[in-house]
Amino acid sequence: MGFKDRKNRSCLPRAVFLLWCTLVFLLVSGFTFSTLRLFSTREGSYTRLVSKWNIPAMEVKSGDHSANPTITIRETVIFPDQTLFFLKYPPSTALLTKDDLNCVHTPPNSSAQPLLDVTPSSIEDGSYDENHHQIVRCPLDPRGGIVSLAVKHNHGNNLSPGPTYRWNSLAYEAMIDQQDNSTIVFVKGLNLGSGKSADPSKFKCIYGSDLTGSNNSALWADAVSVAQEIVRCRTPLSVLNNTSSNGSVKVSVKVAGRKTLDSIAGVNGHHPHRHRQLGPKKKHKICVCTMLRNQARFLPEWFTYHASIGIRNWFIYDNNSDDEIERVVESMAGSVTRVVWPWIKSQEAGFAHCALRARDSCEWVGFIDVDEFIHLPSNSSLLDIIDSQSKLPSSSSSREVGEIRVSCHDFGPSGLKEMPAKGVTVGYTCRMGAPERHKSIVRPEALDSSLINYVHHFQLKAGFRVVNLNRREVVINHYKYQVWAVFKDKFYRRVAAYVSDWQEKTNVGSKDRTPGLGTKPVEPADWSSRFCEVNDTGLRNRVLNTFADPKTGLLPWEG
């Protein structure tokens, strides 16, 4: 047999072998692909069987994402009623929308029940912070399963979840106080009561990528004050001078005898911070800070009215709204800053954060809700009243005015059963006889370094005092008890940390409760006639005289 014959005969089995291997490969690949992409659709939502393989980083291509940037989940925080995903984007990357994402519910027993895809509750249209983060909110799985996030246009694969934390024990926000270069850390899990402080010697702040303290890369700093949900520490110089490309340094809190708290908080150190000598002249005489959830429909009236009495700057702390508040805020004239504040039951911490943020530009900061309107019965100027009150002499000449308190009148439904078309100031005209509580306008420099506050007022430094305004000059109309369709939303959750939610059977007799209502969102038969002792049309008349169109009678926020 010649060489050529032997070569031809030896090639034949080799070709058969290669053909057999190719067929096996195609068969296995086809089976794997079909196993990962089985769909069973139904009207309204659909069930999907997906791979449980963990994808460490997702190459996303959707809409303007033609560059296939790597988008990851930086952290996940589990709240009592939803899961928050913090997405990390490369710089200059277009943000995903609700249409790009699915919340994936994996049941506890995945072999018995299918995975479910649901639409995110909401997603921030803008970046959450300067480090290119975006928040996606997903409802919890009612079956008690795990919630994950998938990008539709990337074959439905789940994004890697990153570290996952429980909300009840977490350092959730941090900032540098540029007046003294200290670090302010906002924390859940200290379990300090309202107005309560703790011995700072038992607390430390820890900075770095490894917050366990297991290696020498972490930096430690002593706490100088601890109160409510706020820890203040001396910031290490290397943190202040941080110029890394990541922009922020993670920080948490260590309590003596306990492990370091989980953290998603970081402080920015792009530029060295220096002690600021705050000058006497600031851009705004008075600013307003508020915290809200799903109150966008009330903002135009609230903004327009308060702008007419001299307020030009607002800080809106948005506590997980999903009612297109971004669009409403963008339409408002003046200086309006919407701060994404996703942290539930943290109004006191949010107000402390706002006071520090506003200090550089605002001489005074008023803390009022969107259903509260500053009324001037004497038709005086709010700015003139603040000026005159802040200069009043005291029994001790060394004590300056640091806080001005304004009494609140609580208004009821005023016989209405539907939302008043002309707004709350015109529609609700019957109130309780005696004022209840007060709200405060404060000088940020006068606040105690602990930042203790009770929502209605702050604790002041030594050397500052409080004055109470006469109700004949200034009063707050609090449209607290509106028509039932509006009022029942209060049962969802109270924003303050130290106030029981309406449906909790605790402190039922306190002033934070509605008299005679109980803990269930069931409308009383006489709701529309309650809380009506005095007919008060003072602010109604002023609003109609100031804003009503002379031809049509329409107000600017109608329509």
Sequence and secondary structure as in RCSB ss.txt:
>XXXX:A:sequence
MGFKDRKNRSCLPRAVFLLWCTLVFLLVSGFTFSTLRLFSTREGSYTRLVSKWNIPAMEVKSGDHSANPTITIRE
TVIFPDQTLFFLKYPPSTALLTKDDLNCVHTPPNSSAQPLLDVTPSSIEDGSYDENHHQIVRCPLDPRGGIVSLA
VKHNHGNNLSPGPTYRWNSLAYEAMIDQQDNSTIVFVKGLNLGSGKSADPSKFKCIYGSDLTGSNNSALWADAVS
VAQEIVRCRTPLSVLNNTSSNGSVKVSVKVAGRKTLDSIAGVNGHHPHRHRQLGPKKKHKICVCTMLRNQARFLP
EWFTYHASIGIRNWFIYDNNSDDEIERVVESMAGSVTRVVWPWIKSQEAGFAHCALRARDSCEWVGFIDVDEFIH
LPSNSSLLDIIDSQSKLPSSSSSREVGEIRVSCHDFGPSGLKEMPAKGVTVGYTCRMGAPERHKSIVRPEALDSS
LINYVHHFQLKAGFRVVNLNRREVVINHYKYQVWAVFKDKFYRRVAAYVSDWQEKTNVGSKDRTPGLGTKPVEPA
DWSSRFCEVNDTGLRNRVLNTFADPKTGLLPWEG
>XXXX:A:secstr
  HHHHHHHHHHHHHHHHHHHHHHHHHHHHHHHHHHTEEEE SSSEEEE     BSSEE  STT TT  EEEEEE
EEE SSEEEEEEE  TT     GGGEEEEEE SSTTTS  EEE  SEE SS SBTTTEEEEEEE  TTS EEEEE
EGGGTT BB    EEETTSEEEEEEEETTTTEEEEEEES    TT EE GGGEEEEESS TT  STT EEEEEEE
EETTEEEEE  HHHHT   TT EEEEEEEETTS   EE  EEE SS        S  SEEEEEEEEESS GGGHH
HHHHHHHHTT  EEEEEE S  S HHHHHHT  SEEEEEE   SS HHHHHHHHHHHHTTTEEEEEE  TTEEEE
 TT   HHHHHHHHHT   SSTT EEEEEEEEEEEB  TT SS  TT HHHH  EE SS   EEEEE GGGB TT
  B SS B B TTEEEEE  TTT EEEE  S  HHHHGGGGS  SSTTS  TTSSSSTTSTTS TTT SS    T
TGGGSS SEE  HHHHHHHHHHS TTT   TT  
